[in-house]
Amino acid sequence: LKFMGRVRTTFVKALGVKVNTKYKNKFKNDFQHNKKALDEVAEMHSKKLRNVIAGYVTTLIRKEERKK
């Protein structure tokens, strides 16, 4: 099963999409950049949650770039 990805909760997906649409110009396809941008945009209570959301936003942006 080569293409199996990581399962993300509905909360992470909803927050990731919301942040990505609201602050579209702040995020890039680089995870490290998105972690810092997410710190500026939203207040996270844990580092792990911030990293998971930043990773999902990065995935969304890369998917959009592949469509073009």
C-alpha positions in Angstrom: 0.0 0.0 0.0 2.2 2.7 -1.4 -0.1 5.6 -1.4 -1.5 5.5 2.1 -1.3 8.8 3.8 -1.6 10.1 7.4 -5.1 10.3 8.8 -5.9 13.7 10.1 -8.8 14.7 12.3 -11.7 16.8 11.1 -10.6 19.6 13.4 -7.2 19.8 11.8 -8.6 19.8 8.3 -11.3 22.4 9.0 -8.9 24.7 10.7 -6.3 24.2 8.0 -8.7 25.1 5.2 -10.1 28.0 7.2 -6.6 29.5 7.8 -5.5 28.8 4.3 -8.4 30.6 2.7 -8.4 33.5 5.1 -4.6 34.2 5.0 -3.8 32.8 1.5 -0.9 35.2 0.9 1.0 34.3 4.1 1.5 30.6 3.3 3.9 28.9 0.9 4.7 25.3 -0.1 7.4 25.2 2.6 6.6 23.6 6.0 9.2 25.6 8.0 7.8 28.9 6.6 4.2 27.8 7.3 5.0 27.0 10.9 6.2 30.6 11.5 3.3 32.1 9.5 0.8 30.0 11.6 2.4 31.4 14.8 1.7 34.9 13.5 -1.8 34.2 12.3 -3.3 31.9 15.0 -2.7 31.3 18.7 -1.8 27.6 19.2 -1.8 25.9 22.6 0.7 23.1 21.6 3.6 22.8 19.3 2.4 19.5 17.9 -1.0 20.9 16.9 0.7 23.8 15.2 3.0 21.4 13.3 0.1 19.2 12.2 -1.9 22.2 10.9 1.1 23.7 9.2 1.8 20.3 7.5 -1.8 20.1 6.3 -1.7 23.7 4.9 1.5 22.8 3.1 -0.2 19.7 1.6 -3.1 21.8 0.5 -0.9 24.4 -1.2 1.2 21.7 -3.0 -2.1 20.1 -4.2 -3.2 23.4 -5.6 0.1 23.9 -7.4 -0.1 20.5 -9.0 -3.5 21.3 -10.4 -2.2 24.3 -12.3 
